[in-house]
Amino acid sequence: MPVSRQDLVAALRQTARGDRAAFRLLYEATSLKLYGIVVRILGRRELADEVLQEVYIRVWQRAGDFDASSGSPITWLAAIARNLALDEVRRKTPRSLDEFPEVLQLPSEDDPAAAHERSEELKRLEACLDGLEPDKKELVLFVYHYGLTREEISRRINRPVATVKTWLRRSLAQLRDCLGE
Amino acid sequence: MTEEDDIDGLAAEYVLGSLSPAERAEIEARRRGDRALAAAIEAWQVRLGPLSEQAPGVEPPSHLFGRILSRIAHQGETERRSADVVPFRGPAHQRRLATVVSALAACLALALVWFEHTQPVPPGKEPSSVSCGTRYKDFWEQFDQPKYARISAEQLAGLSRMALRAYDACEAGDDQDARSLFDRLRRMQF
C-alpha cells in the first residue's frame, strides 16, 4: 500500500498516543517491507513471524521516540526490525552456509518500480557503493541484507577472519568518506 | 574490544551486522554509557539505513496483526521480555554464550525501554514514589560494567531473572516484595 512519508510520520505520532487505527495503518503500510527484512536475516518463516510481532510491539511502545528530523520513518522502523532479527539470529547456533544464496538477489536498478521507490539517500549511498571494488560492494551488501558475521563470511569465501575484518572496515570507511562526513 | 581509537569502525560493523554475538552484546552493554559510541551508531544507522529500501517485501501471514494486537492488550502481564527464556541447545560454550547474550539483550532491552520512558529520580524523593521502571533502571546502572566481566553467565542470567521479578512485583503493587528483592539484588557480592 503506497503511503507517503508524511502519512507514516503522522501514523507514528498517533500511534505514540495509543491510536490503534493509526497503528493498523502503520502495520499495513510497512509490514511487507519489514517482514522482507527479517525473513532474509532469519531465513525461517516461523522465526520471522515471532520477530515481526516483537518489532511491532516495540514500535507500539516506542513510537514516541521517533524523531522526524533525524531520519525517515521507514529507516527508523527498518533499524528496529534489523536489530531484533540480528539479536535473534545471534542466539541461534551458527548457521549453515547452505542457508544463504550464492548471489545476492536485489531488485534491479532498471526495474521501474524499484527505481520509483528509491530515495535520494539510497541513490547517494548506491553511488558511493559503486566506488568500492565490485567484490567489496557485494560483501557489504551481503552482510547488510543477510546479517552474516565475519566468521560466517570467512568460511563462505575461505579467507581469514582478520582479512574479512580489514576489508569491511576499509570499505565502510570509504563509504563514510564518500558520503562526505 | 580494545581499539579505543576505532569506535567508528565498531559502530559501523555493529550497524552493518557483522559482529559476533559476544561483540554485539558488548556493544549493546557499552552504548548506553558511552556517548561517542552511541552517536557513532546513530550516524551509521543514518548512512546505511537507506539500504533497507533495497530489500524486496514479503507478505507476512494474515493472522500476525491480530496476534500483535492481542499481545499489546495483555502487555505488562505476560509479554515482557524475560531472561527466563534461554535457548539450551548446542555445545556448552554456545549455551554459555547464548545465556550471556540472551540475558544481556533482555536486560538492556528492558532497561532501554524503561530508561526512555522514565525520568531521573529527583534527589530526596521517597523510594516508594519512584516508578518501577526507574528502580529497575537504577539497579542496572549501579551494576557497573566490570562486574559483567567477573560474574558467570549463569549468575548474570539469575540476576536478570531476579531483577525482572522485582520489577514485576513493583508493577503488581507489591511494594514490600519489590523492595526486598531490590535490596537483596543490591547487597549481592560477586
Interface residues (C-beta under 8 A of the other chain):
Chain A: R20 R24 Y27 S31 L32 K33 Y35 G36 I37 V39 R40 I41 R45 A48 D49 L52 Q53 Y56 I57 R58 W60 Q61 R62 D65 S70 G71 S72 I74 T75 A78 A79 A81 R82 L86 D87 R90 R91 K92 T93 Q105 L106 P107 A114 E117 R118 S119 E121 L122 R124 L125 V140 L141 V143 Y144 H145 G147 L148 T149 R150 E151 I153 V164 K165 L168 R169 L172 A173 L175 R176 L179 E181
Chain B: D6 D8 G9 A12 E13 L16 G17 S18 L19 S20 P21 R24 E42 A43 W44 Q45 V46 R47 L48 G49 P50 L51 S52 E53 Q54 A55 P56 G57 V58 E59 P60 P61 L64 F65 R67 I68 L69 R71 I72 Q75 E79 P87 R89 G90 Q94 A98 V101 S102 A105 V113 E116
